[in-house]
Amino acid sequence: MKNKILLTGATSFLGKNLLVKLKERDEDIFATASHENIEQNIIKMDLVRLDETKKVVKLINPSIVYHLAALVNLSREYNVAQQCIEINIKGTFNLLESFRITKPRIMVFISTEEVYGSGPIPYIEEQPLDPPSGYAISKIAGESLCRIYARELGFKLIILRVGTMYGPGDKDNRLIPQLIMKALKNEEIPVNTGMKKRDYVFIEDVVKSLTKVLDIKNIDTHTVINIGGGISYTLLDLVNIILEETQSNSNVARGKIPERIGEASEWLMNIGKANYILGWKPTVSLKVGLRKTIDYFRKKVQ
């Protein structure tokens, strides 16, 4: 019997890539976003509007829900933090409340490695959380809300805390696309100290982890799983690979951008649990992933 799958945030970077893979399976896919797109079969569901959310969820009656929709911004500015908290928490709350009408069998909630903040590395799923931004706070609140509703309504919950995603199709204003575009144009690349380390994970690997959920036969009622590359790289490591792969003459201007206050010096996740439960591990190295991403943006520049 086919699964009825509800995907929120279908027009996001992760959402678009997941939607392509889900369509390759013999499932009934219902992709939603805050704005309708008839050509791409995207259904309008504005999660901050409870009545609209209830109406769409009731109509679809999903057995599996992938909740990707969120405002993603790591800024510490008050207005940005306020938006993340209001939109992300309210949207998740409304989606969960709609499950009182028709509950799914499984819900997959996408969280972030940033919830660990300056905690000890490599991050493990059971360690205390230390959110440094409004976005991270909104994700922790979302996780908590999901647990409450999963217990009360009786559906299974999988929380995936995902590392720093990158790959073809990423938004132009994000870090890696910005670095690649400047390198391709031989423009100066301004950075901070360049020494903070991050756990990068290629978009195709992230999507594989999400689709693995559909193949699990026995799953705990509530599971948190880290999804990352399992290796941390400095920003300068990242820039140097991009310069090498693009054969760029760009000058790297260190110290041109201030450090983000309160941000951890290193993000690195232990991904052993993902391998044990999902049978998943990343297969695309940073160098290979960046090469594929550069090819994509090179075509855009041309």
Steps between C-alpha positions, in 0.01 A plus 500: 500500500629844405595750766335840489790737560458864600807715438511852645758750377503337156654805329799520737847377402450173687132479410557519124765230511296272725193543280692376194607183684158434650342520153727214391327274752155347465341733755230767502686829551332822610747789494408822678644849542378841611427589135327284239688392186265323258777412250696314769188359671576693818197538728464824696510444876598799710593339830456817702127482415345222707171474308680466167741242641219291647310510171795379291609230747144367526474488120830314458467270804873413493658189647849655495592866551833661416502837675769711332329840491686762703655843485875430505722784616788474748521875560506620859308818413183545704261537206633187329491296821147620569384394152657155533340446838156625396480335156675169570342424836151611398523310171605178671238544770223548242611196300501285813163632611356400161596139579213491748276472192707233327830383645789356298674172573845660488620861519851605398604836645806675358713667765855634493846434640494857631285391795819358657672840496826504696443155648772231500591347164435277323135571577296201612122493497465463877714797609354825643406762241647851490320711235688817395234654271129558461498243220654232725257590778209461258624155401536383860148624570380318188664177616330532840159569347537197273580278799196623691261435211663168408442373853148637523375397157706183460706547184867416454746788488843523340701817558794546261758756611669590173845649444595781263342399168639603162473395137360584156183708516587672826389862533739757356512701824635214713866469597628231265322635188635848585855366531471307174356793303778732619764240417360447151511877441847534657359748749639564847366259761451672838496270804537525877793318659398196297587264784156392620424141404173365364353158418399518132268241345410470131132543411473159330622330817246689712217399266608135521476515879144631475386233256660228715228574755244345265685169505529454877292204614518557875550846640491635853214729595737794522847513345755781454769443236797713391552538124836650406823451314677370810806720428548869580680747273608859557362774279849540353502127414174555317625809316826333397317202348273737307798704373676181393196353323415827322866584424416845630731796556277647770671662796383378842462804725516371857354719773272691263188351664445504878457177693144413597471551876416194708555251218682174577853460367414154368191304397551127464248221537535137596302321227530144632132484595396581142702207375359267767131594464471615138789311346618841378835670473622781272654387173597831335824662620522877537731528200273296272189677628653842442607395150139411416377824655757705308390338171142606574589862576747522212209437262301773674782751454535411132 
